[in-house]
Amino acid sequence: MSSDTLRSGATSDVVVRDRHFVGGEWVAPASAETIDVVDASTEQVMGRVPAGTAADVDAAVGAARRAFDAWREVPLRDRLDLCTAVGARLSQRSDELSALIAAEVGSPLAFAAGVQVALPVMTFTAMASVAGDVEWERRIGNSLVVREPAGVVGAITPWNYPLHQIAAKVAPAMAAGCTVVVKPSEVAPLNAYVLAEVLAEVGVPGGVVNLVSGTGPVAGQALAGHPDLDLVSFTGSPAAGRLVGEAAGRNLTRVALELGGKSPNVILDDVTGDDLVKAMVNAVRKCFLNSGQTCSALTRLLVPRSSLPEVEGILAAIVPAAVVGDPKDPATQLGPLISDVQRERVRGYIEAGLAEGARLVVGGPGAPDGLDVGYYVRPTVFSDVTPDMRIAREEIFGPVLVVLPYDDEDDAVRLPHQSE
């Protein structure tokens, strides 16, 4: 088990994780520096993890490199059985993980259980069937093409779906015969420690998956630029992705980047009446998923100009009905954003929309009524947005929907590209 202690805080216990998971062991960090993990709804410190250094990353990569030759020779069926066992054990700890992620990220408990934890469980357990669809060997003429593990993988993951993003990288890597070093987001790292415990509990060999907590500029950059990696997998912002690509590129290391999004949702002119109401309800849900902190969220709503007044009226009625509040309250539909930094970023975009002349339908930059503590933002809708506005061009990553009117279907096709 991890060196996991509880220290009494002002309002609750603080979870202290004071080790990295390297080579199947919980090892002391190279530095005494730590990172506070803050509860998104209370703004109180809920946990503490080591601030990993380049030395910690080097030790973890070394452990992964030493484990690789043996792990790649483990029969595929055995690797898949371990993935299945990880998924089963995560499922058994679902309540614990859901509560943890609800506090770290601000996801309402139902969403934390049904998505934030259920998806990682599904990812690990699905490897057994997914592997059956892989053509591991293929003969082309006189040649035999064989799929082999990439090698040692550095996985740098984001905070919005923290455990899911780790699982999405670790499970396929394990199944393929790769070894991994994970650097979770320093904003929501505690759930990754539970996964490390699970890996040890089900018997994943030491060094196959290693965990080093730390900041992106220090531990993340050290991992991305490590010369002994064969592949770097990063999910996060385009700005951070460029830095990861540059660091890995100096070693000619392969890089897989999953970056931001600004997905359009086009409503055609034959959607009217009750169908239009249903479409707007769906549009709000698809935009505000995880309080808008989703890279695939449908954040740009394109509607026929003739339907704009009706669309605005529907949105003005349904958006204020969304329950914003404590993630632990079963009635809550939208929790807080993850951090003060993210809250101020989203409020800055709302203010930019007002300054640029977009029409505010509902919401605004202030805190929701009665929610002065916690990183809450009012669910916001702008209309009459034009493609040149920042709120139409840049990923906001919060509960902000922008409505762009179009004149005909050709215009609807052009508008999203004009905003990119």
N, C-alpha and C positions, 0 to 999 in steps of 0.2 A: 504494500500500500504506500501511497505518497505520504510524505511528511506533511500532513494536513492537520492544522491546529485551529482552534477557535479562540479568538480573543474578544473579550467583552467590549463592545463599543458603546457609544452614547445611547443609541436606540436599539441596537441589535448586535448579534455576534458578527465578527469579521472573520472570513475564511482566509487563512494564510497558507498559501502554497509556496514553500520556500526551497523547492528543488526543481531541477529539470529532469526529464525522463530520457535517459541516454543509455543505449546498450541493454535495455531491459531493467535498468536500475534507476532509483531516484538519487541523483547526484547533486552535490552542492554546487551552486553557481560560482563563477570566477569572481564576481563582484558582489558587494553587499547592497548595492542599489536595488530598490524595489519600485514597483508600479502599483498605484492604487487603482482598484476597480470600483466604480461608483454605481450605485443603484439609480437607474434612470428615473424612477418615480419619486424618490425621496431626496436625491442629491447627497446621500450619505455614503461614506466608504463602506463597501460590503465585502471587499476582498483585497488581497495583496499577492503579487507574484514577482518573481525575480526579473530584473531588467537585464536580459541576456546580452552578452558581449560577443565579439568576434571569436574569442577563445572558447566560449560555450558552443557556438555554432561549429567551430572547427572540431571539437570533441564529438559532437553529434554526427557530423558528416563522416568522420573517421569510423564511428561505430557502424553507420549504415554501409560504408564501403567494405568493412570487414565482414559484415553479415551477408553481403550480396551474393557471393559465389555459392554459399550453401543454400540460401533461400531460393535462388533461381532453379536449383536442382530438386527442390521439394516437389513431389508430384502435384500436378494441377488440381486433382481431386482433393488433396489435403489442404492446399491453399484455399480452395473454395469452401471447404468445410469450416475453416477458421473464420472466413468472412461471415458465413452463416451464423457461427457461434457469437461473433461480435454483435451482429444485428439482434440476436435473441437476447443477449445480456443487456444491450442498450434499451431494448423494449422493457425488460424487467426493471430498469432504473428510470423509466419514463417520467414518473411523478417528480423524482428528484431533479432530473434534467429540465423538465418543464418549468419548475419553480425557479431554478437557477437562471435559465434564459429569460424568463419573464422579468426578473430583476435586472440582469445584465443589459438586455437589449430593450426592454420595455414592451415586449410582445404580450398581448393579453393571454392569459393562461390557456384558453381553448385553442388559440392559434399556436401557442408554443408547443402544446401537446400534439395537435393535429397536423402541424407542418414542420415546425422547427425540430421536433424530435422524430416524428413519424417518417419524414423523408430520409434522414440518415439510417434509420432502421431498415427502410425499404432498399436503400442503396446497397448496404452490406449484404442483405439477404438475397437481393436480385442477382448478385454476381454469379451464382450457380447456374442460373438460366441464361444470363447474358453470355457467359463463356461458351455455352453450347452453340451460339450463333457465330462465333469467331472462327474464321478459316485459318487455323494455326499453321497449316502447311498447304502449299498449292504448287502443283507442277505446271509449268508453262514451257512447252516445247521440251528442250533438253535440260531445262533448269528447274530446280526445286527451291521455291521461295518459302522461307521459314520465318515466322514471326517470333522474335525474341524480346525479352524485357529490355527496356531502354537503359536501365541501370539504376543509379542513385538519383532520386528525385527530390528536389527542394520544393516544398509546397508552402506558399505564402497566402494566407486566407483572410477574408474580410470579416467585418463585425455584424453585418445585417442578417445573415443566415449562418451563424458561426459554426455550429456543429455540422450542418448540412454541407457547407462548402468544404470542410475538412474531409467528411465522408466521401464527397464526390471526387476528391483527389486520391485519398488513401485507399479506398476499397478497390478501384480498378488497378491501382499500382500494385497492391498486394496480390490480386488475382493474376496479374501478368508476370509476377516474379520480381518486381522492383522492390527496392528498399526506399524509405522515405524519411526526410527530416521536415517536420511541420513547424512553421512559425505562425501561430494564430494571432489574430488581432489583439493588440494590447488593451483594447477597449472592452472586449468580451472574451477573455481567455479561460475562465474557470471551467466552462463546459468541456474544454479540450482535455483538462486534467482528468475528468471522469472517463473520457474515452481512453486515455492512457492506462488508467486503472483496469478498464475492461479488457484491453489488449493483453495485459499481463495476466489477468484472471483466466482468460480462455486459452492461454498457452501460446500466444504468438511469440516466436523466438526473439530473444533480445537483439536489438539493433535493426530489426525489420522496420519498425516505426519508432521514431525519436521525436521528442517534443522540446522545443526551446522557446520560452516566452521572451518577449522583448519588443522594443519599438521598431517601426519600419526603417527609420534612418540608420539605426545601429544594427540590430539583429537581422532585419529584413535585407538590408543592403549587403551585409556580410554573407548571408546565405545566397543571395542572387549572384554575387560575384565570386563564389567559392570555386576554385579550379577543379575540385574533385567531383563536382556534380555532372551528371549526364543530361539532365533536363530540369528546367525551372518552370513550375506552374504557378501562375499568379492570377488572382481575382481581386479587382479593386478599381481605383479611379484611373483614367487615362494618364494623368500627370504622374502618378506613382508607377504605372505600367511602363512609361518611358524610362524612368530611372532603373527599373528592374531590367528592361531590355538592354539598356546601355551597360549595366554591370555585367550581365551574362554575356553580352556580345564581346566583351574584352577577352573572354576565354573561349569564344565560339561555341558556347553552350546553347543547346536547343531551348527555345522558350515557347510556352503556350500562355497566351494572355486572354483573359476574359474581362472586358472593361465595361464602361458605363453604357447607358442606353437612353433613348428619348422616343419611345415607340408611339406611333400614331394609331388612333382608333377612328376609323372613317364610318360615319353614319350616312347612308344613302337617302335620297329624297323620297323613296317609297316607304320609309319607316315613319309611321304616323300613329296617332291615337295611343292606345294602350301599349302598342309595340314600342313606341317612342319612350314611354315611361319606363318600360322594362329595359330598354337599351341604356337609358340614363342611369338607372340603378346599377346595372352591370358595369357601366363606364366608371362610376364612382368607386365601386368595389375594386375594379382592376387597377385604378390609379392609386387608391389609398391602401392597398395591400401592405401590411407590415408598416403602417403609418407612412406609406409612400417610399419606404426605404427598400426598394426592390428595383434592380436594374432592368427588368423586363416589364415594369409597370407601364400601362397605357396612359401616359401623362399628357399627350396632345390629343384633344378631341376635335375632329374635323366634322362640321355639320353644314348642311345647306344654309345659305344666307337667309332663305325664306323661312327656315325653321328656327332661326336664332332666338326670337322673342319667346317662343314656346319652350325651347331648350333651357333658356335662362330661368324661366318660371319654374320648371320642373326641378332643376338643380337647386334653386333657391329654397325649395320646399324640402328636398330629401337630404341635402348635406347637413343642415343644422340638426337633423334628427339622429345623426350618428353620435353614439355615446362615447365621449372622450373621458378617460379617467384612469383610475388605478388598475394596472394589469391584473391584480389579484381578484378584482371584482368580476364575477361572472357576467355582469351586464355590460362590461366595457367592450367596445368594438375597436377603438383606437387608443393605443397607449401613448406614452411619451416618445419623443425621439431619443436616440441613444446617449447623447451627450450635450453639454452646453455649447461646444463647438458646432455641432450639427444644428442645434436649435438656432443659433445666431446666423449660421449660413442660410438656413431656410427663411428666416425672417428677413435677411438681407435681400433675398430674391423677391419676396413679397413686396418689399419697399421699392425694389427696382421696377417691378411690374406697375406699381402705382405711378412712379416717376416717369415711366415710358408711355403712359397714357392708356394702358389697358383698363377696361372697365371691371371694377370689383363687384362680383355678383354676391358673394358671401365670404365671410372670414375676415382676414386681415392679419397684420403683424403682431398683434398683442396676444397675451396668454388667454386660453379659454376661461370663462367665468369660474371662479372658485378653485383654479388650479395654478396658483402662484408658485408652488413648490413642485419641482419636477420639470423635465425638459419638454414641456408641452407646447404645441403650436396649434392654432385654430385651423381646422380644415378650411381650405380656401379655394375659391373658383374665380378665375378671370375670364372675361369674354372680350370679343373684338380684339383678340390678340393678332398681331401681324408677324410674319416670318422673321423680320429683322430684330424683334425684341429678344432680350436675353432670356426671358422666361420661356420663349418658344425654341430657343437654340441650345440652351445649356441644361444639363441634368440637375434638377433641384434636389431630389432625394428627400422629399417630404410630402405631406398631404396637400399638394397644390396641383389643381387641374387647370389647364389652359385650353380655352375654346377658340378655335380658328374657323371663321366662316369661309365657305367656298362658293363659287358661282356655278360651276358645272363639274362633271366627273373628271374632265381633263385638268381642271384647276385643283381638284382634290388630290390628283396624282402628283401634280407639280409642287404643291405647298409643302409637304414634308421634306422634300429635297432642298427647297429654298431655305428651310430652317436649319439645315445641317452644315 
